[in-house]
Amino acid sequence: MNVQPSQKTFRTKRILAKAARQNRPLPQWFRLKTDSKIQYNAKRRHWRRTKLNI
């Protein structure tokens, strides 16, 4: 089990913040573009299923 301390180092916090920003769906306007083949974010991560290993 990967337990996170309450007092994190800045490096760890920066990695967690980047992961939180990346973990979002595609914008709707991007999906509505005519030539777009991408329908969903393939790199979406669930906090319980896939861990970051930091």
C-alpha positions in Angstrom: 0.0 0.0 0.0 1.3 3.4 -1.0 0.9 5.8 2.0 1.4 9.5 1.5 2.8 11.6 4.3 1.0 14.9 5.2 4.3 16.8 5.0 5.4 16.2 1.4 8.6 17.3 -0.3 8.2 19.9 -3.0 9.4 17.4 -5.6 6.7 14.9 -4.6 4.0 17.6 -4.5 5.0 18.9 -8.0 4.7 15.3 -9.4 1.3 14.9 -7.8 0.1 18.2 -9.1 1.1 17.4 -12.6 -0.7 14.0 -12.4 -3.8 15.8 -11.1 -3.7 18.2 -14.1 -3.2 15.3 -16.6 -6.1 13.3 -15.2 -9.0 15.1 -16.8 -11.3 14.3 -19.8 -10.9 15.8 -23.2 -12.6 19.2 -23.8 -15.9 18.9 -25.6 -15.0 21.4 -28.3 -12.0 19.2 -29.2 -14.3 16.1 -29.6 -16.6 18.1 -31.8 -13.8 19.0 -34.3 -14.6 17.3 -37.6 -11.3 15.5 -38.3 -10.6 14.4 -34.7 -10.3 10.6 -34.3 -9.6 10.9 -30.5 -12.8 10.4 -28.5 -11.5 10.0 -24.9 -8.4 10.4 -22.8 -6.6 7.1 -23.0 -4.2 8.0 -20.2 -6.9 8.6 -17.7 -6.0 7.3 -14.2 -8.2 6.2 -11.4 -6.7 6.8 -7.9 -7.6 3.3 -6.6 -6.8 1.1 -9.7 -3.5 2.6 -10.9 -0.9 4.0 -8.7 1.8 6.6 -9.7 4.8 4.7 -8.1 6.4 7.8 -6.6 
